[in-house]
Amino acid sequence: MITFVIQCQFGTVHAPFTFHIGEPAIGTNPIEQQSAWLQRVRGGSVPIEVMDAFETLLTSALENNVSFEELYTYAMEEATSDSEAADENDAAPTETDNNSADT
């Protein structure tokens, strides 16, 4: 089982909320039940983009006959490494930056 945090909407406030996923039933969004509970009991909602992303991951896992948990873990590792690479590229000087220092 994987535990992660999603920024959810509670009225006008965004706040982190912890979710847990395992291998979801075919045809259900991996966080559908928890999202419904969050709405019913706490009055919160999961952003539609997050719900859609989980649905897409589940579809991909089923199409490729891989574990949803493994695909989720892989996707998060890739997203993290892409984010770190982008941060490094943002900090690296560009050719334009170097030329302007020469003048």
C-alpha positions as CSV (number, residue, x, y, z in Angstrom):
1,M,0.0,0.0,0.0
2,I,1.2,3.5,-0.9
3,T,0.6,6.6,1.2
4,F,0.7,10.1,-0.4
5,V,-0.6,13.6,0.2
6,I,-2.8,15.6,-2.1
7,Q,-3.7,19.3,-1.8
8,C,-7.5,19.2,-1.6
9,Q,-10.1,22.0,-1.6
10,F,-12.0,22.6,1.6
11,G,-14.3,25.5,0.9
12,T,-12.0,28.4,0.0
13,V,-8.9,26.8,1.6
14,H,-6.4,24.3,0.1
15,A,-5.0,21.8,2.6
16,P,-3.0,18.6,2.4
17,F,-4.9,15.3,2.9
18,T,-3.4,11.8,3.1
19,F,-4.5,9.1,0.8
20,H,-3.7,5.4,0.6
21,I,-3.8,3.2,-2.6
22,G,-3.3,-0.4,-3.3
23,E,-4.4,-2.4,-6.3
24,P,-7.8,-0.9,-7.3
25,A,-10.8,-2.8,-8.6
26,I,-11.1,-2.7,-12.3
27,G,-13.4,0.1,-13.4
28,T,-13.0,2.3,-10.3
29,N,-10.7,5.3,-9.8
30,P,-8.0,4.3,-7.4
31,I,-9.0,7.1,-5.0
32,E,-12.7,7.1,-5.8
33,Q,-13.9,5.8,-2.4
34,Q,-11.5,8.0,-0.4
35,S,-12.5,11.0,-2.4
36,A,-16.2,10.3,-1.8
37,W,-15.6,10.0,1.9
38,L,-13.6,13.2,1.9
39,Q,-16.5,15.0,0.3
40,R,-19.2,13.4,2.5
41,V,-17.5,13.6,5.9
42,R,-15.1,16.4,5.6
43,G,-16.6,18.6,2.9
44,G,-13.4,18.4,0.9
45,S,-12.7,17.7,-2.8
46,V,-9.9,16.3,-4.8
47,P,-8.9,18.4,-7.8
48,I,-10.3,16.9,-11.0
49,E,-6.8,16.9,-12.6
50,V,-5.7,14.5,-9.8
51,M,-8.7,12.3,-10.3
52,D,-8.1,12.2,-14.0
53,A,-4.4,11.5,-13.6
54,F,-5.1,8.4,-11.4
55,E,-7.7,7.2,-13.9
56,T,-5.1,7.5,-16.7
57,L,-2.5,5.7,-14.6
58,L,-4.9,2.9,-13.9
59,T,-5.9,2.6,-17.6
60,S,-2.2,2.4,-18.6
61,A,-1.5,-0.2,-15.9
62,L,-4.3,-2.4,-17.2
63,E,-3.4,-1.9,-20.9
64,N,0.3,-2.9,-20.1
65,N,-0.6,-5.6,-17.6
66,V,1.5,-4.1,-14.8
67,S,0.8,-3.5,-11.2
68,F,-0.9,-0.1,-10.6
69,E,1.2,0.4,-7.5
70,E,4.4,-0.2,-9.4
71,L,3.3,2.1,-12.2
72,Y,2.4,4.8,-9.7
73,T,5.8,4.5,-8.0
74,Y,7.6,4.6,-11.4
75,A,5.6,7.7,-12.5
76,M,6.3,9.5,-9.3
77,E,10.0,8.7,-9.5
78,E,10.1,10.0,-13.1
79,A,8.2,13.1,-12.2
80,T,10.6,13.8,-9.3
81,S,13.7,13.3,-11.5
82,D,12.2,15.5,-14.3
83,S,11.5,18.2,-11.7
84,E,15.0,18.0,-10.3
85,A,16.5,18.1,-13.8
86,A,14.4,21.2,-14.6
87,D,15.5,22.9,-11.4
88,E,19.1,22.2,-12.3
89,N,18.6,23.6,-15.8
90,D,17.0,26.7,-14.4
91,A,20.1,27.3,-12.2
92,A,22.6,26.6,-15.0
93,P,23.9,29.6,-16.9
94,T,22.8,29.9,-20.5
95,E,24.9,30.9,-23.5
96,T,23.2,34.2,-23.5
97,D,24.0,34.7,-19.8
98,N,27.7,34.0,-20.5
99,N,27.9,36.4,-23.5
100,S,26.3,39.2,-21.6
101,A,28.9,38.9,-18.9
102,D,31.7,39.4,-21.5
103,T,30.4,42.8,-22.6
